[in-house]
């Protein structure tokens, strides 16, 4: 089953705290998952200041700068994984290096019938 592990962190802390992971550590973890056949995709995201939010309400398009919500932590990246079950997905998520300075939201992927 596929799970999306969303990496959340305060952008100001992500790379500045003593436990902050370096990109090389994140890459090595992703490479290890890929070699084990568990990584479907994964990427870091540009800063939240580069985000643009699109909404359509009543047929009217609204485009605003920034993220969809004001939060203390921002979406910093993701790992799309393939795990046997939620327990394995949680074990994998616990190993994602930014979990030390932020949080990892684990969500099952629901297939679209297209």
N, C-alpha and C positions, 0 to 999 in steps of 0.2 A: 504494500500500500504506500502511496506517496504522501509525504508530509512536507509542509512548508514551515521552515524554522526562520521566523522573522527576528532579526537582530535589532534591538532597541537600545539606545544609549544617549546620554546627553552629549551632543557633539563637542562641547567644550572639554569634556572629560575623557572621551573615547581614546585619545592618544596621549593624554597628559598625566594620568594617574600611575602610581608605581606598578599596579597590576595590569596596566593597559597592554594589550597584545600588539605586536608589530605585524605589519602586513605579511612578512615572511612566515610568521607562525600560523596565521590564518590560511595562507596558501598551502603550507605543509599539511595542515589538518584536512583541508579540502582535497588535496592530492591523495592522502591516505584513504579518505572515504571513496574517492573515485577508483582507486586501485582495488578496493573491496567491493565495488559495484553498487555502492550505496548513494553516491552523489549523482543526482540527475542534472542539477545546475546550481550555480552559486555566484553571486557578484556582490561587491560593495557598491554603495550608492554615493553619488556626489552629495555635497552638503544640502541641507534642507532649503537653504536660500535659493537653490536652483530649481526647486519644485514649482510646478504649476498645477492647479486644481481645476478640473472641468466638471461642471454640473449642468444638468438640463432639468428645468422645472417648468411645467406647463408649456413645454415646447420651446422655451427660451433658453438659449445658451448663455452660461456665465463662466468666465475664465478669470481666475484670481491667482496672483503670485503667492507662493508659499504652500505649506502642507494643508491637508484637509482639516486639521484640528490643532488647536493650541495645546501643546503637551510639554511636560518637562523633558521627556525622552523622545528622540526622533528615530524613525526607521533608518537604520544605517546600512542594511544589507540583508541578504537572505541566503539560505541554503535549501534547495529543494532536494529532499532525500527519499530514498526508497527503503522502507523498514518493514519488518515482519508484522509489527503491531505497535501500539502506542508506547509500551514499555521500552522497546528498542529505540523508538524515535526519541524518547526522553533521555535515554542514555547517550545517544549521539548528540543531542542538543546540549547536554551538560558538558560535553567536551569542546563545544564551540568556544574558542578563546575569548571573544568579547563578553561571554556570560559572566566573567570576573568583574566587569565594570558596568554592565548594563543588564539586560534581560533578554531571554529568548522565548518568543511566543511560538508554540508548536500547534499547528492546525492541520487536520486531515484535508487532503485535496479532494474535492468533489468533482468527479468527471462530468463534463457537459455532454449532453446527448445532442450532437450535431451531425 
